[in-house]
Amino acid sequence: MSVATSKKHAPPPELPAPAGAPSWHAISLDEVLAAQDSSRSGLTDGEAEERLTRFGANRLPPPKRRGPALRFLSQFNDVLIYVLLAAAVITALLDHWIDAQVILAVVLVNAVIGFLQEGKAEKALEAIRDMLAPKASVIRGGHRETIPGDAVVPGDIVLLEAGDRVPADLRLFDIRGLKVDEAVLTGESVAVNKNTSPVGDGVPLGDRTSMAFSGTLVTYGQGSGVVVATGAKTEIGRISGMLSEVTTLQTPLLRQMGIFAKWLTVTILGLAAFVLAFGLLVRGYGFSEIFMAVVGLSVAAIPEGLPAILTITLAIGVQDMARRNAIVRRLPAIETLGSVSVICSDKTGTLTRNEMTVASIATARRLFAVSGVGYAPQGGFSLDGQGIEIRNYPLLAETSQAALLCSDADLHEVDGRWLIEGDPMEGALLVAACKAGVDPAFERRCWPRTDAIPFDSEHRFMASLHHDHAGQGRIFVKGAPERILEMCARQRGFDDDVALDPDYWQAQSEEIASRGQRVLAVAMRPTESTHMSLMFDDVESGLTFLGLFGLIDPPREEAIAAVADCQAAGIHVKMITGDHPGTAMAVARRLGLENPEVVLTGRDLDTLDDEALRRRVQDTAVFARTSPAHKLRLVEALQAQGAVVAMTGDGVNDAPALKRADVGIAMGQKGSEAAKEAAEMVLADDNFAAIAEAVRTGRTVYDNLKKAILFILPTNGGEALVLITAILLGFTLPITAVQILWVNMVTAVTLALALAFEPSEPDVMRRPPRAAEEALLSGFLIWRTVFVSVLFMAAIFGKFVFAQSQGASVEEARTVVVNTLVVLEIFYLFSVRYLKAPSITWRGVLGTRAVLIAVGAVIGLQFLFTYAPFMTVLFDARPLSLVQGLQIVAVGVAVLLVLEAEKRLHGVIAARRKRP
Ligand code: ATP
């Protein structure tokens, strides 16, 4: 079963030409702002609300979906249904009217069930799509705010940075190195350099460099733009009729099972033809009799319920993961998760809380400790445990001023709580500045920013250019200490600038890092008043080093537990961070990673060739000062060693590593759209613990798929063997075709479905990962299927013969057989719930809610089958005595005991094999 949304979108509504505004790309920014009735400081909340009502949500018309009627009809498009329909027609022609009606009723019930299940699966996927709705950064009421992408309105000022999907059509201004990949719109895969000057009126879309279009991807730089069109009125809205969005509940395993089921069906139909011929020619059965038997055989043997149960199991897994904050974007990931053997995780925000607080500041001669928690700007400074008077240490204020001017974050108070907007580390710098008596708003007014080089984990620094109102220019730089030291020749001394003392700063960095704090350096240099745009060359040398910040970012408690869980499950956890090796090592130790003291840095990685890297990669848990390009090398090295790798990432540069990993995992909150789109899975709360949960669910889902297969195949096999044996040996059939239909229908919607809801087995996170190449239809699975099929056949024949020997009529003996079959399935369900562990335990016998409901329902239905008078008419059933009932249950118990003995034996043999 696949859940597919139609390829076609609704045609975009007719576009009115924007009133009075010709081509946004061709006119000046001021004209655009005037036409949109907006300004560089954005709309107010009231204006935005009013515009949202006027222009509607910033959404493309949803793709047209298959209507319910079509979805219902598609349920009949199945080989087994064709067989059943043909059987119904022939049965009717043979004058077996009741049987024909029963068959048709079953076909109908099957279609209704399929329809409902498919609806449920589709809903699960839809909910996940909603969870992945993109966000946008806008200026509202003069403040930067993050809002849902569909709340963007014309006139909004949108801020763009590398990794963002542009949320609406924008006329650009204030851009820094902005490059945009417009492939979705123009087909051109090379990113376009943007600028802010108007371009010719008639130029094609790809040349409108003063615009950023909705749906395109920012690959580099930063920029701002005013929204000129939203929703269907955007350029992508105009062509959305051509876009397609098809999501299918399909995975390699499901595909494999689908192919297997098709082959099985063909084989069974061939076998059925043979049995028909054999029955007619060799055994001399009448056509009507042997035809019905063959229909029974086909119904018995074709595992028609299997694909639906597997899909439902996966859909439940998807929902389960979403509830635990892991949103699966590509379903095959669920299967792969079960075999993950290495998880490579980012540090900041994933293993740690990303709630930063400045805990120390180092200046030319001193290392200050900073007190206070969270983002509230309350706290003070101390030296060797003694509180100090800030006034006496002017370098503290100067260093803080530089750090805050070189930051984009905002700090504000809402209902007594201090919140930051933007990067938490920059937020922490603002808080520290406040503690040092520096007012961020005042400083930003005095020193407005003229230009900036945005932070990038590749170059590991950020720089900004400012001019005060007298025209003086200053450049501030903040970044990783080694990087900033390279740029500096001097350092700020107590009275004056002195020559740089790299050893001192190195030692201070090491000291701060060894406390598990992230280290950040700050530097500055004056510049001319005419210097208006900032280039890399401007900061490469000649700067004055001001000081170092040490920031604490505590590990997440739940991440510590999750790391332990993963390691117990045979999964190696590796931390890949852009941070200082000392900081990384201290955090790794607190997280309980294996070998935290073995650290490889990005520089080490550059000196190792592929072969050497492969040798080192397995035993190293901490990789520090890495850039995104290293992540790709690490994934490849691990995969070359046979590992199945899950890798996290957030930036646009992480996309190649996420794509290459077996399971790419993007951060939902701090992750860029580019990373999310490259990933198989998105963590809604950026939390490592969700990965461990996802692995657990992945393993459980795989187990449940196996259990569903192991439940359905042998029950079908048992039924089929009974019929074939009876026909070949010329016996009376122990069960009729419609009775088999009954059994299969009632057990498929109850017992088999209950397996989709199975919780994890207790040892699910204590066993090593499944080998990636392990085939689902393993020797174990085939053996179990054959063993259980034969066991079922023996029990059914035994009961049939025994009932008749006790004087039962054929009809009564068949009723015994139908009930025996269902009872066997009930007991087998309890056995199959634990693939290898014993089932006769307290936990096993108690079952789960789903199992108990299913068993209750099936028992109710069997009473109806056996004792309701109309069942006698429909299925030729006869009431049974209490003794007969008890005998049936006894057979169930006996079969369970045999099944458990087999499990035990299997365990003993497996243990022997393992021993040398
Ligand atoms: P991860 O999230 O992968 O664990 P990270 O977030 O710590 O790693 P990066 O973001 O690449 O790694 O940061 C690496 C270093 O760059 C930091 O240790 C810090 O010194 C510096 N840095 C980080 N953010 C900024 C910023 N906004 N401005 C200037 N420097 C920064």
Residues whose N, C-alpha, C, O or C-beta is under 5 A from the ligand:
A	BS01	ATP	D346 K347 T348 F455 S457 R460 F461 M462 K478 G479 A480 V519 L520 I576 T577 G578 D579 H580
